[in-house]
Amino acid sequence: MTQPPLNQLTTLQQTILDIVHKYPGQFSRSGLAKMLVGAKSWQGREFPEYGRFSKYRRKDVGYQVDILLQQSYLRLDGRNHLVPLSLSSGVGEAR
């Protein structure tokens, strides 16, 4: 799948990219979705982005993460945590 220009991404997709760049390797796909929708089961409420997309369902946010993975904006490290493609050469990967 080809990458659309960054200016064509939705606000949610841009936020996902920003968070993964800011916290590389910190979130799994489902963990990021829980944090963004403000799920009560999410333990890390210290993130300023917590609950920012509370109007969305976790499933919808997870779908957007999957799209960004398919478009090669993101990839999963060795622990199945999200990293920006530019950091995928071993930074943050499990050893």
VENZI-V156959 format. One line per field, one symbol per residue. ss: DSSP state (h for helix, s for strand, l for the rest). phi: phi as a letter, one per 20 degrees, with the letter a starting at -180 (. if undefined). burial: + if it has 9 or more other ideal C-beta (glycine too) atoms within 8 Angstrom, else -. A space follows every 50 residues. Layout:
# VENZI-V156959
ss = ???
phi = ???
burial = ???
This chain:
# VENZI-V156959
ss = lllllhhhllhhhhhhhhhhhhlllllshhhhhhhhhlllllllllllll lllllllhhhhhhhhhhhhhlllsssllllsssshhhllllllll
phi = .eefggfdffgffffgfgffffcfmecegfffffffemfffeeeffffeg mfdffeeggfffffffffffemfcbeefdmdfcfgfdeepfnefd
burial = -----------++++++-++---++-+-+-+++++++++--+-------+ --+--+-+--++-++++++-+++++++---+++++-++--+++--
